[in-house]
Amino acid sequence: MNESERLFEISRRIFPGGVNSPVRYYQPFPIFIRSGSGPIIRDEDGGEYIDYCLGFGPHILGHSFQPIVDAISSQAREIISPGTVNRAEQELGVMILDAVNEEQIRFASSGTEATMHAVRLARGVTGRKLIVKMEGGYHGAHDYSLIKSGSGNLTFGVPSSEGIPPEVSSTVIPVNFNDAASLEAVFRTKGNEIAGVITEPVMGNTGVIPPESGFLERIRELCDSHGSLLIFDEVITGFRFHYGSFQQIAGVRADLTTYGKIIGGGLPVGAIAGPQNLMRNLSPAGRVYQAGTFSGNPLTMRAGTVALEALRKESYEKIDLLADYLLSSMVDVIRQAGFTVTGNRVGSMFQLFFNASIVKNYTDAMKSDPGTYMKIFRSMLKEGVYLAPGQFETNFVSFSHSRNDADKTIEGLVNAVGKIGEDRGKRK
Ligand SMILES: Cc1ncc(COP(=O)(O)O)c(C=O)c1O
């Protein structure tokens, strides 16, 4: 029994399912990570892995990026979380607002909080009840997100969670991503009751799915013509493809936008941004309540500021090209080994779908074979590569990954698929 296995026996007794967030679990037991630097994470047994999960997205600069470590250490010596207004929150707030061209921002401590409060704000402002979301879209683990949700909700085969009363779930209408007709049908019948549409502009919790040309524009038009608000959940996509939001690239502006992950430099964070006429409805300026003990804490704010300062100087083309090279090589290796696979990529986000067809929405993604993905995931662990631990998660390339890391990953994949092929041969 190795150290991870031994530790997981202990975790099983302490935590439900042995984990503190479901997607961290995989069979037979998850490896315990002890340290990391740049693209590398190290486990409790001395194993090293090139990491493409990157903490599910925040570490776009790599693990324990030195300027962030320094900023956290020096801020911790000053104060950690006074629960008061502070300069550090102003600094990060202004940086984000300038970059994404918004008027106001409210910080929270997770993406879940940000989207939950954005939904409340949309309802409060419009005085309407219904929220439209995408099938397979994930906006955190609150009641209004867990309706036909993505991420662990798909991996663990729970279409939506128990414990959500029908009075709540009946206020959320799922539609198909990249399917304007399904959205138009909902607006035709319920248009004047819809408070808002919430969507990830690039789906990142059903694997990676790019928006088709015209789809985001169509959501915008339908919201405009029915007085509904458009909420883009940019918790994954914010500062991922350039120094700003995805909507700036797409040319479609949301009314409210949620952020998280990257903007906290690796510490817990969330945020809602938008124009003053909407944002001023948040308490204490307005009558929509939103709060958090740790919101805007200087530790996170400093980490986020330093991360954004570094990102402002980076050329994102570098990670896009590396992800392109990596994914196309991985797809070639897997196909040559006789598997059917489709690769989806947007910038530095990518995923492999064990699926014959093009994946443009949840229905297509569900045709994939998560079993084969997990076989590859586990074999890659033995090769020293940590992929996202689920077919419906996203792999990320960070600025710390090099061409050499990509080449080692591809070499590892050749061995991994070879071994899976041998096993298949033996079983026949
Ligand atoms: C698009 C999106 N929104 C919201 C969330 C929730 O963020 P958090 O896990 O910080 O609560 C996630 C988490 O993965 C996400 O991917």
PDBQT file of the ligand as one rigid body, heavy atoms in Angstrom, charges set to zero:
ROOT
HETATM    1  C1  LIG A 501     -17.861  28.183 -15.101  1.00  0.00    +0.000 C 
HETATM    2  C2  LIG A 501     -17.833  28.003 -13.621  1.00  0.00    +0.000 A 
HETATM    3  N1  LIG A 501     -18.603  28.767 -12.846  1.00  0.00    +0.000 NA
HETATM    4  C3  LIG A 501     -18.597  28.659 -11.510  1.00  0.00    +0.000 A 
HETATM    5  C4  LIG A 501     -17.804  27.738 -10.882  1.00  0.00    +0.000 A 
HETATM    6  C5  LIG A 501     -17.794  27.624  -9.387  1.00  0.00    +0.000 C 
HETATM    7  O1  LIG A 501     -16.626  28.157  -8.885  1.00  0.00    +0.000 OA
HETATM    8  P1  LIG A 501     -16.097  27.711  -7.428  1.00  0.00    +0.000 P 
HETATM    9  O2  LIG A 501     -15.700  26.285  -7.541  1.00  0.00    +0.000 OA
HETATM   10  O3  LIG A 501     -14.980  28.669  -7.153  1.00  0.00    +0.000 OA
HETATM   11  O4  LIG A 501     -17.241  27.915  -6.493  1.00  0.00    +0.000 OA
HETATM   12  C6  LIG A 501     -16.980  26.902 -11.648  1.00  0.00    +0.000 A 
HETATM   13  C7  LIG A 501     -16.111  25.897 -11.000  1.00  0.00    +0.000 C 
HETATM   14  O5  LIG A 501     -15.473  25.099 -11.597  1.00  0.00    +0.000 OA
HETATM   15  C8  LIG A 501     -16.995  27.035 -13.054  1.00  0.00    +0.000 A 
HETATM   16  O6  LIG A 501     -16.243  26.253 -13.826  1.00  0.00    +0.000 OA
ENDROOT
TORSDOF 0
